[in-house]
Amino acid sequence: GPPEVVARRLRARVQAEVGLAITVGVARTKFLAKVASGVAKPDGLLVVPPD
């Protein structure tokens, strides 16, 4: 599915199965995804558009 949908499902599954809140950054490169994750903390989701 689309990256944002996958990220939302991942966050929900980790919360349900492990009981932990996670932050997810989604971007074209690993570096940008890591930066996005840092911006979205704590317990957030940030998608950086590819353009």
Contact map, one row per residue, 1 for C-alpha under 8 A:
111011000000000000000000000000000000000000000000000
111111000000000000000000000000000000000000000000000
111111100000000000000000010000000000000000000000000
011111110000000000000000010000000000000000000010000
111111111000000000000000000000000000000000000000000
111111111100000000000000000000000000000000000000000
001111111110000000000001010000000000000000001000000
000111111111000000000000000000000000000000001000000
000011111111100000000000000000000000000000000000000
000001111111110000000000000000000000000000000000000
000000111111111000001111000000000000000000000000000
000000011111111100000000000000000000000000000000000
000000001111111110000000000000000000000000000000000
000000000111111111111100000000000000000000000000000
000000000011111111111100000000000000000000000000000
000000000001111111100000000000000000000000000000000
000000000000111111100000000000000000000000000000000
000000000000011111110000000000000000000000000000000
000000000000011111111000000000000000000000000000000
000000000000011001111100000000000000000000000000000
000000000010011000111110000000000000000000100000000
000000000010011000011111000000000000000001110000000
000000000010000000001111100000000000100111111000000
000000100010000000000111110000001001100100011100000
000000000000000000000011111000011111110100001111000
001100100000000000000001111100011001100000001111000
000000000000000000000000111111011001000000000011110
000000000000000000000000011111011000000000000001110
000000000000000000000000001111111000000000000000000
000000000000000000000000001111111100000000000000000
000000000000000000000000000011111110000000000000000
000000000000000000000000111111111111000000000001000
000000000000000000000001111111111111100000000001000
000000000000000000000000100001111111110000000000000
000000000000000000000000100000111111111000000000000
000000000000000000000001111000011111111100000111000
000000000000000000000011110000001111111110011100000
000000000000000000000000100000000111111110000000000
000000000000000000000000000000000011111110000100000
000000000000000000000011100000000001111111111100000
000000000000000000000010000000000000111111110000000
000000000000000000000110000000000000000111110000000
000000000000000000001110000000000000000111111000000
000000000000000000000111000000000000100111111100000
000000110000000000000011110000000000100100111110000
000000000000000000000001110000000001101100011111000
000100000000000000000000111000000001000000001111100
000000000000000000000000111100011001000000000111110
000000000000000000000000001100000000000000000011111
000000000000000000000000001100000000000000000001111
000000000000000000000000000000000000000000000000111
